[in-house]
Amino acid sequence: MQGTKNLKRFALLYNKKMEKSVQITLIIVAAFIVLALIGISQLSSQNTVTGNGQAQIKAMPDLVAVYFNVETKGETASEAKDKNSEIVDDMITAILKLGFERKDITTQNFNVYPNYNWKNGEQEIDGYIASHSLRLEMPTDDSDEIGEVIDAGIDAGAGISYINFELSQEKQNSYKAEALKLATEDAKIKAESIASGLGKELGRLVSVSSSNFDYYPWRLYDAVGAANVEEAKTATTNIQPGEQEISAAVIVVYKLR
């Protein structure tokens, strides 16, 4: 009887050891598989070539944009706002009389905020300021009307912040598409050249990304301090838009084969 019990106990211990041994073996096998997959993945990711493409194209601006700023003060926020609205309404009315449409004038920013002063070492509110920034755009062919536009804004009580040559959204999209296409072609050519130098060929495309597309308006006039009407007019007289450079950059990654 005692022998039978010992035999059962031995069998039970043996089974537990076997189960533990099998578990350890499975863990080791799984670890080897994971390491192998990581190694394969690293080798696979290293078997690639990267091409950095760049392109520069010439762009001709099709818009002139005049940026106005209307700033008013009042004892209350409502008073400052009402004074501001009156000047803006007068300015818009005067500009519309020149033949422009309401859609040509857009608000860039509007804000009403307290005006703080220091008195006896303490900060206190000294009325409120309302600031309204507006943009008027016109085709470059109509740039000879800038003088009248400036007069209309100044006479109404607005100031001139700056004047730009700019690209319309349609032009921006067109130039962007062209620049990115050329940059992508340049990136592929570079990747092919690198692959050829290694005695390889390009395989499938792994990834492509656009790192940047640079376009900035071309400043004609920038007010420093109070707007100088004559200076603004002089800066824009008989100035014709010239071609400006727009750049784009693309990064492509290919498999090598």
Phi and psi in degrees as GROMACS dihedral restraints (atoms count N, CA, C in turn):
[ dihedral_restraints ]
;  ai    aj    ak    al  type     phi  dphi    fc
    3     4     5     6     1   -61.9    20    10
    4     5     6     7     1   -37.1    20    10
    6     7     8     9     1   -63.5    20    10
    7     8     9    10     1   -38.4    20    10
    9    10    11    12     1   -64.6    20    10
   10    11    12    13     1   -42.1    20    10
   12    13    14    15     1   -62.9    20    10
   13    14    15    16     1   -42.6    20    10
   15    16    17    18     1   -63.4    20    10
   16    17    18    19     1   -37.5    20    10
   18    19    20    21     1   -64.2    20    10
   19    20    21    22     1   -42.2    20    10
   21    22    23    24     1   -65.5    20    10
   22    23    24    25     1   -41.0    20    10
   24    25    26    27     1   -63.1    20    10
   25    26    27    28     1   -41.3    20    10
   27    28    29    30     1   -63.6    20    10
   28    29    30    31     1   -42.5    20    10
   30    31    32    33     1   -64.1    20    10
   31    32    33    34     1   -38.9    20    10
   33    34    35    36     1   -66.2    20    10
   34    35    36    37     1   -45.3    20    10
   36    37    38    39     1   -63.0    20    10
   37    38    39    40     1   -39.2    20    10
   39    40    41    42     1   -64.2    20    10
   40    41    42    43     1   -43.6    20    10
   42    43    44    45     1   -62.9    20    10
   43    44    45    46     1   -39.9    20    10
   45    46    47    48     1   -65.2    20    10
   46    47    48    49     1   -41.9    20    10
   48    49    50    51     1   -63.3    20    10
   49    50    51    52     1   -39.7    20    10
   51    52    53    54     1   -65.2    20    10
   52    53    54    55     1   -42.4    20    10
   54    55    56    57     1   -62.0    20    10
   55    56    57    58     1   -43.8    20    10
   57    58    59    60     1   -64.3    20    10
   58    59    60    61     1   -39.3    20    10
   60    61    62    63     1   -64.0    20    10
   61    62    63    64     1   -42.4    20    10
   63    64    65    66     1   -63.4    20    10
   64    65    66    67     1   -42.0    20    10
   66    67    68    69     1   -61.5    20    10
   67    68    69    70     1   -44.9    20    10
   69    70    71    72     1   -62.1    20    10
   70    71    72    73     1   -42.1    20    10
   72    73    74    75     1   -61.7    20    10
   73    74    75    76     1   -43.5    20    10
   75    76    77    78     1   -63.2    20    10
   76    77    78    79     1   -39.9    20    10
   78    79    80    81     1   -63.6    20    10
   79    80    81    82     1   -44.1    20    10
   81    82    83    84     1   -63.1    20    10
   82    83    84    85     1   -44.1    20    10
   84    85    86    87     1   -61.7    20    10
   85    86    87    88     1   -44.1    20    10
   87    88    89    90     1   -62.2    20    10
   88    89    90    91     1   -40.6    20    10
   90    91    92    93     1   -62.4    20    10
   91    92    93    94     1   -42.5    20    10
   93    94    95    96     1   -62.3    20    10
   94    95    96    97     1   -40.1    20    10
   96    97    98    99     1   -63.6    20    10
   97    98    99   100     1   -45.1    20    10
   99   100   101   102     1   -61.5    20    10
  100   101   102   103     1   -45.9    20    10
  102   103   104   105     1   -62.0    20    10
  103   104   105   106     1   -39.3    20    10
  105   106   107   108     1   -64.6    20    10
  106   107   108   109     1   -42.3    20    10
  108   109   110   111     1   -64.4    20    10
  109   110   111   112     1   -40.2    20    10
  111   112   113   114     1   -62.6    20    10
  112   113   114   115     1   -42.9    20    10
  114   115   116   117     1   -62.0    20    10
  115   116   117   118     1   -43.6    20    10
  117   118   119   120     1   -64.0    20    10
  118   119   120   121     1   -41.1    20    10
  120   121   122   123     1   -63.2    20    10
  121   122   123   124     1   -42.7    20    10
  123   124   125   126     1   -65.1    20    10
  124   125   126   127     1   -41.8    20    10
  126   127   128   129     1   -63.2    20    10
  127   128   129   130     1   -40.0    20    10
  129   130   131   132     1   -65.6    20    10
  130   131   132   133     1   -43.2    20    10
  132   133   134   135     1   -69.2    20    10
  133   134   135   136     1   -28.2    20    10
  135   136   137   138     1   -77.2    20    10
  136   137   138   139     1   -19.4    20    10
  138   139   140   141     1   -86.8    20    10
  139   140   141   142     1    51.6    20    10
  141   142   143   144     1  -134.0    20    10
  142   143   144   145     1   166.4    20    10
  144   145   146   147     1  -133.2    20    10
  145   146   147   148     1   140.7    20    10
  147   148   149   150     1  -113.5    20    10
  148   149   150   151     1   134.1    20    10
  150   151   152   153     1  -118.6    20    10
  151   152   153   154     1   127.5    20    10
  153   154   155   156     1  -104.3    20    10
  154   155   156   157     1   111.4    20    10
  156   157   158   159     1  -104.6    20    10
  157   158   159   160     1   144.6    20    10
  159   160   161   162     1  -134.9    20    10
  160   161   162   163     1   152.2    20    10
  162   163   164   165     1  -149.4    20    10
  163   164   165   166     1   143.0    20    10
  165   166   167   168     1  -127.8    20    10
  166   167   168   169     1   129.9    20    10
  168   169   170   171     1  -127.9    20    10
  169   170   171   172     1   158.5    20    10
  171   172   173   174     1   -93.0    20    10
  172   173   174   175     1   133.8    20    10
  174   175   176   177     1  -126.3    20    10
  175   176   177   178     1   138.4    20    10
  177   178   179   180     1  -105.9    20    10
  178   179   180   181     1   117.1    20    10
  180   181   182   183     1   -62.3    20    10
  181   182   183   184     1   144.9    20    10
  183   184   185   186     1  -116.8    20    10
  184   185   186   187     1     2.8    20    10
  186   187   188   189     1  -132.9    20    10
  187   188   189   190     1   151.4    20    10
  189   190   191   192     1  -116.9    20    10
  190   191   192   193     1   130.8    20    10
  192   193   194   195     1  -122.3    20    10
  193   194   195   196     1   128.5    20    10
  195   196   197   198     1  -107.1    20    10
  196   197   198   199     1   126.8    20    10
  198   199   200   201     1  -106.9    20    10
  199   200   201   202     1   119.1    20    10
  201   202   203   204     1  -102.4    20    10
  202   203   204   205     1   154.2    20    10
  204   205   206   207     1  -135.3    20    10
  205   206   207   208     1   128.2    20    10
  207   208   209   210     1  -115.0    20    10
  208   209   210   211     1   120.4    20    10
  210   211   212   213     1  -126.0    20    10
  211   212   213   214     1   127.8    20    10
  213   214   215   216     1  -134.3    20    10
  214   215   216   217     1   155.3    20    10
  216   217   218   219     1  -121.1    20    10
  217   218   219   220     1   151.5    20    10
  219   220   221   222     1  -156.2    20    10
  220   221   222   223     1   161.7    20    10
  222   223   224   225     1   -69.5    20    10
  223   224   225   226     1   -27.2    20    10
  225   226   227   228     1  -124.9    20    10
  226   227   228   229     1   163.3    20    10
  228   229   230   231     1   -62.2    20    10
  229   230   231   232     1   -38.2    20    10
  231   232   233   234     1   -65.0    20    10
  232   233   234   235     1   -40.5    20    10
  234   235   236   237     1   -65.8    20    10
  235   236   237   238     1   -43.7    20    10
  237   238   239   240     1   -62.7    20    10
  238   239   240   241     1   -40.8    20    10
  240   241   242   243     1   -65.5    20    10
  241   242   243   244     1   -44.1    20    10
  243   244   245   246     1   -64.1    20    10
  244   245   246   247     1   -42.0    20    10
  246   247   248   249     1   -62.4    20    10
  247   248   249   250     1   -39.4    20    10
  249   250   251   252     1   -65.1    20    10
  250   251   252   253     1   -45.4    20    10
  252   253   254   255     1   -60.9    20    10
  253   254   255   256     1   -36.1    20    10
  255   256   257   258     1   -64.3    20    10
  256   257   258   259     1   -44.3    20    10
  258   259   260   261     1   -66.2    20    10
  259   260   261   262     1   -43.7    20    10
  261   262   263   264     1   -62.1    20    10
  262   263   264   265     1   -43.3    20    10
  264   265   266   267     1   -62.0    20    10
  265   266   267   268     1   -43.4    20    10
  267   268   269   270     1   -63.6    20    10
  268   269   270   271     1   -40.2    20    10
  270   271   272   273     1   -65.7    20    10
  271   272   273   274     1   -45.8    20    10
  273   274   275   276     1   -62.7    20    10
  274   275   276   277     1   -42.1    20    10
  276   277   278   279     1   -59.9    20    10
  277   278   279   280     1   -43.9    20    10
  279   280   281   282     1   -65.0    20    10
  280   281   282   283     1   -39.4    20    10
  282   283   284   285     1   -70.2    20    10
  283   284   285   286     1   -37.9    20    10
  285   286   287   288     1   -64.2    20    10
  286   287   288   289     1   -31.8    20    10
  288   289   290   291     1   -67.9    20    10
  289   290   291   292     1   -19.2    20    10
  291   292   293   294     1   -80.7    20    10
  292   293   294   295     1    -5.7    20    10
  294   295   296   297     1   108.8    20    10
  295   296   297   298     1     1.3    20    10
  297   298   299   300     1   -80.5    20    10
  298   299   300   301     1   163.0    20    10
  300   301   302   303     1  -103.6    20    10
  301   302   303   304     1   158.3    20    10
  303   304   305   306     1   -61.2    20    10
  304   305   306   307     1   -32.1    20    10
  306   307   308   309     1   -68.7    20    10
  307   308   309   310     1   -15.5    20    10
  309   310   311   312     1   -76.3    20    10
  310   311   312   313     1   -13.1    20    10
  312   313   314   315     1  -113.0    20    10
  313   314   315   316     1   121.5    20    10
  315   316   317   318     1  -129.1    20    10
  316   317   318   319     1   148.5    20    10
  318   319   320   321     1   -83.1    20    10
  319   320   321   322     1   128.2    20    10
  321   322   323   324     1   -93.9    20    10
  322   323   324   325     1   -34.9    20    10
  324   325   326   327     1  -163.6    20    10
  325   326   327   328     1   143.7    20    10
  327   328   329   330     1  -141.1    20    10
  328   329   330   331     1   132.6    20    10
  330   331   332   333     1  -152.2    20    10
  331   332   333   334     1   142.1    20    10
  333   334   335   336     1  -123.6    20    10
  334   335   336   337     1   127.0    20    10
  336   337   338   339     1  -146.3    20    10
  337   338   339   340     1   154.5    20    10
  339   340   341   342     1   -70.5    20    10
  340   341   342   343     1   146.1    20    10
  342   343   344   345     1   -99.6    20    10
  343   344   345   346     1   114.1    20    10
  345   346   347   348     1   -95.9    20    10
  346   347   348   349     1   141.7    20    10
  348   349   350   351     1  -131.7    20    10
  349   350   351   352     1   153.6    20    10
  351   352   353   354     1   -96.8    20    10
  352   353   354   355     1   129.8    20    10
  354   355   356   357     1  -139.9    20    10
  355   356   357   358     1   122.9    20    10
  357   358   359   360     1    54.4    20    10
  358   359   360   361     1    39.2    20    10
  360   361   362   363     1    78.5    20    10
  361   362   363   364     1     5.1    20    10
  363   364   365   366     1  -122.7    20    10
  364   365   366   367     1   147.1    20    10
  366   367   368   369     1   -88.7    20    10
  367   368   369   370     1   130.0    20    10
  369   370   371   372     1  -138.0    20    10
  370   371   372   373     1   155.6    20    10
  372   373   374   375     1   -78.7    20    10
  373   374   375   376     1   126.3    20    10
  375   376   377   378     1  -117.5    20    10
  376   377   378   379     1    71.4    20    10
  378   379   380   381     1    80.7    20    10
  379   380   381   382     1  -169.4    20    10
  381   382   383   384     1  -133.2    20    10
  382   383   384   385     1   155.4    20    10
  384   385   386   387     1  -122.6    20    10
  385   386   387   388     1   132.9    20    10
  387   388   389   390     1  -111.1    20    10
  388   389   390   391     1   128.1    20    10
  390   391   392   393     1  -124.7    20    10
  391   392   393   394     1   128.4    20    10
  393   394   395   396     1  -130.8    20    10
  394   395   396   397     1   117.7    20    10
  396   397   398   399     1  -103.8    20    10
  397   398   399   400     1   129.5    20    10
  399   400   401   402     1  -127.9    20    10
  400   401   402   403     1   152.6    20    10
  402   403   404   405     1  -125.3    20    10
  403   404   405   406     1   129.7    20    10
  405   406   407   408     1  -114.6    20    10
  406   407   408   409     1   125.9    20    10
  408   409   410   411     1  -113.4    20    10
  409   410   411   412     1   149.7    20    10
  411   412   413   414     1  -148.8    20    10
  412   413   414   415     1   154.3    20    10
  414   415   416   417     1   -62.1    20    10
  415   416   417   418     1   150.3    20    10
  417   418   419   420     1   -60.0    20    10
  418   419   420   421     1   -26.4    20    10
  420   421   422   423     1   -66.5    20    10
  421   422   423   424     1   -20.6    20    10
  423   424   425   426     1  -102.2    20    10
  424   425   426   427     1    16.4    20    10
  426   427   428   429     1   -63.9    20    10
  427   428   429   430     1   -15.9    20    10
  429   430   431   432     1   -70.8    20    10
  430   431   432   433     1    -7.7    20    10
  432   433   434   435     1   -92.0    20    10
  433   434   435   436     1     0.4    20    10
  435   436   437   438     1   -59.5    20    10
  436   437   438   439     1   -40.1    20    10
  438   439   440   441     1   -56.3    20    10
  439   440   441   442     1   -46.7    20    10
  441   442   443   444     1   -65.6    20    10
  442   443   444   445     1   -37.0    20    10
  444   445   446   447     1   -64.7    20    10
  445   446   447   448     1   -43.8    20    10
  447   448   449   450     1   -61.0    20    10
  448   449   450   451     1   -45.9    20    10
  450   451   452   453     1   -59.3    20    10
  451   452   453   454     1   -41.8    20    10
  453   454   455   456     1   -61.9    20    10
  454   455   456   457     1   -42.5    20    10
  456   457   458   459     1   -69.4    20    10
  457   458   459   460     1   -46.4    20    10
  459   460   461   462     1   -65.0    20    10
  460   461   462   463     1   -43.4    20    10
  462   463   464   465     1   -61.8    20    10
  463   464   465   466     1   -30.0    20    10
  465   466   467   468     1   -80.6    20    10
  466   467   468   469     1   -16.5    20    10
  468   469   470   471     1   113.5    20    10
  469   470   471   472     1     8.0    20    10
  471   472   473   474     1   -91.4    20    10
  472   473   474   475     1   165.3    20    10
  474   475   476   477     1  -114.8    20    10
  475   476   477   478     1   161.5    20    10
  477   478   479   480     1  -101.0    20    10
  478   479   480   481     1   122.5    20    10
  480   481   482   483     1   -86.1    20    10
  481   482   483   484     1   -55.3    20    10
  483   484   485   486     1  -165.5    20    10
  484   485   486   487     1   167.2    20    10
  486   487   488   489     1  -132.5    20    10
  487   488   489   490     1   132.2    20    10
  489   490   491   492     1  -125.9    20    10
  490   491   492   493     1   152.9    20    10
  492   493   494   495     1   -89.2    20    10
  493   494   495   496     1   133.4    20    10
  495   496   497   498     1  -139.8    20    10
  496   497   498   499     1   168.3    20    10
  498   499   500   501     1  -102.8    20    10
  499   500   501   502     1   135.1    20    10
  501   502   503   504     1   -66.4    20    10
  502   503   504   505     1   163.2    20    10
  504   505   506   507     1   -61.0    20    10
  505   506   507   508     1   -36.9    20    10
  507   508   509   510     1   -61.9    20    10
  508   509   510   511     1   -43.5    20    10
  510   511   512   513     1   -67.1    20    10
  511   512   513   514     1   -40.7    20    10
  513   514   515   516     1   -58.3    20    10
  514   515   516   517     1   -45.7    20    10
  516   517   518   519     1   -62.0    20    10
  517   518   519   520     1   -41.1    20    10
  519   520   521   522     1   -65.7    20    10
  520   521   522   523     1   -49.0    20    10
  522   523   524   525     1   -65.6    20    10
  523   524   525   526     1   -37.6    20    10
  525   526   527   528     1   -62.8    20    10
  526   527   528   529     1   -45.2    20    10
  528   529   530   531     1   -60.8    20    10
  529   530   531   532     1   -42.7    20    10
  531   532   533   534     1   -66.2    20    10
  532   533   534   535     1   -46.1    20    10
  534   535   536   537     1   -64.3    20    10
  535   536   537   538     1   -42.2    20    10
  537   538   539   540     1   -68.1    20    10
  538   539   540   541     1   -36.2    20    10
  540   541   542   543     1   -63.0    20    10
  541   542   543   544     1   -46.4    20    10
  543   544   545   546     1   -65.2    20    10
  544   545   546   547     1   -38.4    20    10
  546   547   548   549     1   -66.4    20    10
  547   548   549   550     1   -36.8    20    10
  549   550   551   552     1   -66.9    20    10
  550   551   552   553     1   -42.1    20    10
  552   553   554   555     1   -62.5    20    10
  553   554   555   556     1   -39.9    20    10
  555   556   557   558     1   -64.8    20    10
  556   557   558   559     1   -41.0    20    10
  558   559   560   561     1   -63.4    20    10
  559   560   561   562     1   -40.8    20    10
  561   562   563   564     1   -66.7    20    10
  562   563   564   565     1   -42.1    20    10
  564   565   566   567     1   -59.6    20    10
  565   566   567   568     1   -43.5    20    10
  567   568   569   570     1   -64.8    20    10
  568   569   570   571     1   -41.4    20    10
  570   571   572   573     1   -64.2    20    10
  571   572   573   574     1   -40.6    20    10
  573   574   575   576     1   -63.0    20    10
  574   575   576   577     1   -40.3    20    10
  576   577   578   579     1   -64.9    20    10
  577   578   579   580     1   -42.0    20    10
  579   580   581   582     1   -63.7    20    10
  580   581   582   583     1   -44.6    20    10
  582   583   584   585     1   -61.9    20    10
  583   584   585   586     1   -42.6    20    10
  585   586   587   588     1   -62.3    20    10
  586   587   588   589     1   -39.7    20    10
  588   589   590   591     1   -64.3    20    10
  589   590   591   592     1   -24.3    20    10
  591   592   593   594     1   -93.6    20    10
  592   593   594   595     1     2.9    20    10
  594   595   596   597     1    73.7    20    10
  595   596   597   598     1    25.7    20    10
  597   598   599   600     1  -119.9    20    10
  598   599   600   601     1   175.3    20    10
  600   601   602   603     1  -127.4    20    10
  601   602   603   604     1   159.0    20    10
  603   604   605   606     1   -73.4    20    10
  604   605   606   607     1   135.3    20    10
  606   607   608   609     1  -100.0    20    10
  607   608   609   610     1  -141.4    20    10
  609   610   611   612     1   -72.2    20    10
  610   611   612   613     1   155.7    20    10
  612   613   614   615     1   -77.5    20    10
  613   614   615   616     1   123.9    20    10
  615   616   617   618     1   -87.7    20    10
  616   617   618   619     1   -47.4    20    10
  618   619   620   621     1  -158.8    20    10
  619   620   621   622     1   158.4    20    10
  621   622   623   624     1  -146.4    20    10
  622   623   624   625     1   138.5    20    10
  624   625   626   627     1  -146.6    20    10
  625   626   627   628     1   148.1    20    10
  627   628   629   630     1   -98.6    20    10
  628   629   630   631     1   119.5    20    10
  630   631   632   633     1   -84.7    20    10
  631   632   633   634     1   -29.0    20    10
  633   634   635   636     1  -170.5    20    10
  634   635   636   637     1   157.1    20    10
  636   637   638   639     1  -138.6    20    10
  637   638   639   640     1   111.8    20    10
  639   640   641   642     1   -99.6    20    10
  640   641   642   643     1   118.9    20    10
  642   643   644   645     1  -144.1    20    10
  643   644   645   646     1   127.2    20    10
  645   646   647   648     1  -133.3    20    10
  646   647   648   649     1   138.6    20    10
  648   649   650   651     1   -59.0    20    10
  649   650   651   652     1   156.1    20    10
  651   652   653   654     1  -102.8    20    10
  652   653   654   655     1   111.9    20    10
  654   655   656   657     1   -72.3    20    10
  655   656   657   658     1   129.0    20    10
  657   658   659   660     1   -99.6    20    10
  658   659   660   661     1   -38.7    20    10
  660   661   662   663     1  -149.0    20    10
  661   662   663   664     1   137.8    20    10
  663   664   665   666     1  -134.4    20    10
  664   665   666   667     1   117.2    20    10
  666   667   668   669     1   -73.0    20    10
  667   668   669   670     1   138.0    20    10
  669   670   671   672     1  -118.1    20    10
  670   671   672   673     1   114.4    20    10
  672   673   674   675     1    74.2    20    10
  673   674   675   676     1  -138.5    20    10
  675   676   677   678     1   -71.3    20    10
  676   677   678   679     1   146.0    20    10
  678   679   680   681     1   -66.1    20    10
  679   680   681   682     1   134.9    20    10
  681   682   683   684     1  -107.3    20    10
  682   683   684   685     1   105.6    20    10
  684   685   686   687     1   -58.7    20    10
  685   686   687   688     1   -49.2    20    10
  687   688   689   690     1   -65.2    20    10
  688   689   690   691     1   -36.8    20    10
  690   691   692   693     1   -65.3    20    10
  691   692   693   694     1   -40.7    20    10
  693   694   695   696     1   -64.6    20    10
  694   695   696   697     1   -41.8    20    10
  696   697   698   699     1   -65.8    20    10
  697   698   699   700     1   -43.8    20    10
  699   700   701   702     1   -62.2    20    10
  700   701   702   703     1   -40.1    20    10
  702   703   704   705     1   -64.6    20    10
  703   704   705   706     1   -24.9    20    10
  705   706   707   708     1  -108.7    20    10
  706   707   708   709     1     2.7    20    10
  708   709   710   711     1   -78.2    20    10
  709   710   711   712     1   129.1    20    10
  711   712   713   714     1    55.1    20    10
  712   713   714   715     1    26.1    20    10
  714   715   716   717     1   -96.6    20    10
  715   716   717   718     1   120.8    20    10
  717   718   719   720     1  -101.7    20    10
  718   719   720   721     1   140.0    20    10
  720   721   722   723     1   -65.6    20    10
  721   722   723   724     1   138.3    20    10
  723   724   725   726     1  -113.7    20    10
  724   725   726   727     1   165.5    20    10
  726   727   728   729     1   -66.5    20    10
  727   728   729   730     1   137.5    20    10
  729   730   731   732     1  -121.3    20    10
  730   731   732   733     1   157.3    20    10
  732   733   734   735     1   -92.9    20    10
  733   734   735   736     1   133.4    20    10
  735   736   737   738     1  -119.2    20    10
  736   737   738   739     1   135.6    20    10
  738   739   740   741     1  -120.2    20    10
  739   740   741   742     1   155.5    20    10
  741   742   743   744     1  -143.9    20    10
  742   743   744   745     1   152.0    20    10
  744   745   746   747     1  -136.7    20    10
  745   746   747   748     1   139.8    20    10
  747   748   749   750     1  -135.7    20    10
  748   749   750   751     1   142.2    20    10
  750   751   752   753     1  -118.2    20    10
  751   752   753   754     1   126.6    20    10
  753   754   755   756     1  -121.8    20    10
  754   755   756   757     1   147.8    20    10
  756   757   758   759     1  -127.8    20    10
  757   758   759   760     1   125.9    20    10
  759   760   761   762     1  -119.1    20    10
  760   761   762   763     1   151.4    20    10
  762   763   764   765     1   -74.5    20    10
  763   764   765   766     1   146.3    20    10
  765   766   767   768     1   -96.7    20    10
  766   767   768   769     1   144.5    20    10
